[in-house]
């Protein structure tokens, strides 16, 4: 979901809750979501996380305590978070924030299944990227 879909709900309020590590977003259709920073970080739309095509996703671990250092607006359609682990390349469109909020339960279940399939713990440190060509942190 790269951009804003016609007629899609738009944010009316965005609040960063640093202590509880959640981004609270209220949308024009009345929906309101509290999206954990960890969920945003592990589902970042950046190439560092998503790879450069289907099947190239990089499983993110060790992000439970990740914070949000900054939240930069991107035009009228998105925000770009700067996370405490240095990750700053994902642009979160309003559509993506809505999807993360609305599908949290399923996204967490998918993440847990991917962790189990890889045989790694959620809190395990990230493995060395070993030559990944992207300019990432």
C-alpha positions in Angstrom: 0.0 0.0 0.0 2.2 2.8 -1.2 -0.2 5.7 -1.3 -3.5 6.9 -0.2 -6.5 5.1 -1.8 -9.3 7.3 -3.0 -12.0 7.6 -0.3 -9.9 5.9 2.3 -10.1 7.1 5.9 -7.5 9.7 6.8 -6.0 10.4 10.2 -7.7 13.0 12.4 -5.3 12.6 15.3 -1.8 11.0 15.8 -0.4 10.7 19.2 3.0 9.2 20.1 2.9 7.5 23.6 6.6 7.0 24.4 6.1 5.3 27.8 3.7 2.6 26.5 5.5 2.5 23.1 2.3 2.9 21.0 1.2 5.2 18.2 -2.4 6.1 18.7 -4.2 7.1 15.4 -7.8 8.3 15.1 -9.3 8.1 11.6 -12.0 10.1 9.8 -14.3 7.0 9.8 -14.3 7.0 13.6 -11.8 4.1 13.9 -9.1 4.5 16.5 -6.0 2.2 16.9 -3.2 1.9 19.3 -0.4 0.4 17.2 2.7 -0.8 19.1 6.0 0.5 17.9 7.3 -3.1 17.7 4.5 -4.0 15.3 5.3 -1.0 13.1 9.0 -1.9 13.2 8.6 -5.5 12.3 6.2 -4.7 9.5 8.1 -1.6 8.2 7.5 -1.2 4.4 11.2 -0.5 3.9 13.4 -2.7 1.7 15.5 -3.5 4.8 12.4 -5.4 6.2 10.4 -6.3 3.1 13.4 -7.2 0.8 13.2 -6.3 -2.9 10.5 -8.8 -3.8 8.2 -11.5 -2.6 9.9 -14.1 -0.5 12.8 -11.8 0.4 11.4 -10.5 3.7 13.8 -10.2 6.6 12.4 -11.6 9.8 12.8 -8.9 12.5 13.7 -9.9 16.0 14.7 -8.1 19.2 12.3 -5.2 18.6 10.1 -5.5 21.7 11.7 -2.5 23.4 12.1 -0.3 20.3 11.1 3.3 20.7 10.0 6.1 18.4 12.6 8.9 18.3 10.8 11.0 15.7 7.8 11.0 13.5 8.2 13.0 10.3 5.3 14.0 8.0 5.6 12.9 4.4 3.3 15.1 2.3 -0.3 14.7 3.1 -0.3 10.9 2.8 2.2 9.4 5.2 4.6 9.6 8.1 8.2 8.4 8.4 9.1 7.1 11.8 12.7 7.1 13.2 13.0 4.2 15.5 15.4 4.0 18.5 17.3 1.1 16.8 18.3 3.6 14.0 15.8 2.3 11.4 14.4 5.3 9.5 13.7 4.2 5.9 10.0 3.1 6.1 7.3 5.4 4.9 3.9 4.5 6.5 1.0 5.7 4.4 -2.4 6.3 6.0 -3.6 3.1 4.4 -0.8 1.1 5.9 -1.3 2.6 9.4 -5.0 1.7 9.1 -4.2 -1.8 8.0 -1.7 -2.3 10.8 -4.3 -1.1 13.3 -7.2 -3.0 11.9 -5.3 -6.3 11.4 -3.1 -6.3 14.5 -4.3 -9.6 15.9 -3.7 -11.4 12.6 -0.4 -9.7 12.0 0.8 -10.7 15.5 -0.3 -14.3 14.8 1.5 -14.3 11.4 4.7 -12.9 13.1 4.6 -15.6 15.8 4.2 -18.3 13.2 7.2 -16.9 11.2 9.3 -16.9 14.4 8.3 -20.5 15.2 9.1 -21.6 11.6 12.5 -19.9 11.8 13.2 -21.4 15.2 14.0 -18.0 16.7 12.7 -16.1 19.7 11.0 -12.7 19.4 13.7 -11.2 21.7 16.6 -12.7 19.9 19.1 -10.2 18.6 19.0 -9.6 14.8 21.4 -11.8 12.9 24.2 -10.2 10.9 22.9 -9.1 7.5 26.0 -10.5 5.9 26.5 -8.4 2.8 23.0 -7.0 2.3 23.5 -4.3 -0.3 20.8 -1.8 0.9 22.0 1.2 2.8 20.4 0.3 6.1 21.1 0.5 9.8 
